[in-house]
């Protein structure tokens, strides 16, 4: 099996952080989002190659993937942002067997091993949601196979949201469908992979629909902070053996080794990165990057990048790398 990971997007909803860090490499609970996904891929044990479709900050993505993961990879740049079908089309020269396609701005909780016993043409994973109007939802037949995807329905035709995780056993029909989609007029300038799945179904393919146990979005600040909370609650909290002085902890909290924290109240749901120095601060629901310095701050629902200097600030902030903000001295 091969794996296709499209990650060329600019992550505009997470600016300013994505000006310097690719969206899939932003950290939740001290770990890049894409690393959670790649851990699940590695467990499969039968992945021959990962095809990364890169774009924004492609050099950073390549450097990380080459050093962090032990699965052979190849990198293809998506020069034109023409949609998900266009991204997967770029992997065509390297696909000669079934593929797993993963969009890595989310973390999912499911056992991918069901792939090994699948006899269907494909599998699409979904998550039942209440705010179905925000998503593309998957409609199934009585046997649990997909019949169609409806984008942002106004009526509850389905509550099973498409989460961007797919296994396609019939890869030849998939690429036939993508070729068909790319010959049609673009939909608001984009070509959608889901339209290729619809082509497959119209040709008689059986795509099984499987619900995940958990789906955690990291595509915008509020959902990323919520995913940070979930990952901490699921066992990613950590306190170093040294570097803490007069610190009150409200679990869960993760403080990386090498950080120095003094006279603070932290938590719940706080992460402080490596070699950061934090003093006289109160924080909750906040992520602090590496090598940042914070003093006399009261922060909630905040994300602070690497090498940031923050003094005397109260409230909610979203600050990218290499930023300095000081409260005025009165």
Helices and strands as residue ranges (DSSP letters): E 2-6, G 12-14, G 17-19, G 23-25, E 27-28, E 31-32, H 33-44, E 49-54, H 58-68, E 73-77, H 84-89, G 92-94, E 99-102, E 106-109, G 112-117, E 122-128, G 132-134, E 136-140, E 146-151, E 160-168, H 171-182, H 193-202, E 207-211, E 214-217, H 221-231, I 232-236, E 244-250, E 253-255, E 260-267, E 270-272, E 277-279, E 282-288, E 293-295, E 298-304, E 309-311, E 314-315, E 318-319, E 324-326
